[in-house]
Amino acid sequence: MEKTNRFFSIGKIKHKFLNNILKDFVTDFENKDKRIILGSKIGEDAAVIDMGDIYLVAKTDPITFATDEIGYYSVIINVNDVVCTGATPKWFQSTILLPEKRTNEELIEEIFKSIHDTCDSLDISVIGGHTEVTVGIDRPIVIGSLLGEVEKEKLVKSSGVLPNDSLILTKGIFIEGTSIIGREKEDLLLQKGYNKNFIDKCKNYLFNPGISIFNEALLANKNFKINAMHDPTEGGLSTGIAELTIASNKGVLVEKEKILILPEPLELSKVFNLNPMGTISSGSLLISIKNEYALDLVEFLKKKKVTAEIIGKFTTENQKNVIIDKEGIKKPFTYSEIDEITKIFN
């Protein structure tokens, strides 16, 4: 693999480079341990291990952008990836790294309480972790690790997309990004003339419509035959869809007009010059399901008070991703692993 001296930008590692790293150093897991059903692959966000009667699902993810409510974030972000496999989350651990000269008992207690209360509300047990004050950071960082269980016949993989599957999006996009901006850039928004009500509504996107997809993912998988689910996080909807097509070796045709962007995210995208399609979107759920069942699933979710829309369909054309605008013009569906939200921290 040819090496360069370029430094990486904030955000996910480029898929092409990461895929080469996985091929060189990680992908031998299938030969070493036959119990590993799913290991490290682009687009697959959790590992799956055969434990006999059931599969154990394992996930780890850090929280680096948000500081306010970081305990809640750390649990939910890991929960989202576990439930996208169809699994029920069961056991949570965390590594909590705290900044020098800014850490006190109140901060530590706040993070611990938030993790405990969030896990308790989802019937998840906190089983351990590690906490320390760390040199070289200016904000708390929490790395969560979550284990869950799934019946073998109910396992869902990102690679499970089939040709002509419908692509369903729940709740809209830029949900997590809206909450982050409201919580991390409140003073700047006030300076720009936005009132407290608008800012508080942005902050509350954390809970309403919410960054959790716990209920909708488990409801969908319990009641329908789901081929794939994915949680678009860093890189937003565009990267989330790309990760599905990479994992499954499929293409996609997306109707731009069907993608829901709520008023607050739309306004923030203008203020901070962000592309909503590329902004961190935890809270959205992407579902791949046979076309014949798609409308039934959308109606089912709506009855459960979850906004849902068919936004496109998958094709046989490997990673040929196309988006159609309201004039019917087709363009390549571009994406970037570097999230738009990073602009607000520059």
Secondary structure as UniProt FT lines:
FT   HELIX           15..25
FT   TURN            26..28
FT   HELIX           29..32
FT   TURN            34..35
FT   STRAND          36..38
FT   TURN            42..43
FT   STRAND          47..50
FT   STRAND          54..63
FT   TURN            68..69
FT   HELIX           70..83
FT   TURN            84..86
FT   STRAND          88..99
FT   TURN            100..101
FT   HELIX           105..121
FT   TURN            122..123
FT   STRAND          125..134
FT   TURN            135..136
FT   STRAND          141..151
FT   HELIX           152..154
FT   HELIX           158..160
FT   TURN            163..164
FT   STRAND          166..170
FT   HELIX           175..184
FT   HELIX           186..191
FT   TURN            192..193
FT   HELIX           196..203
FT   HELIX           204..206
FT   TURN            207..210
FT   HELIX           214..223
FT   STRAND          228..230
FT   TURN            234..235
FT   HELIX           236..248
FT   STRAND          251..255
FT   HELIX           256..258
FT   HELIX           263..271
FT   TURN            272..273
FT   HELIX           276..278
FT   TURN            282..283
FT   STRAND          285..289
FT   HELIX           291..303
FT   TURN            304..305
FT   STRAND          308..315
FT   TURN            318..319
FT   STRAND          321..324
FT   TURN            326..327
FT   STRAND          330..332
FT   HELIX           340..345
//
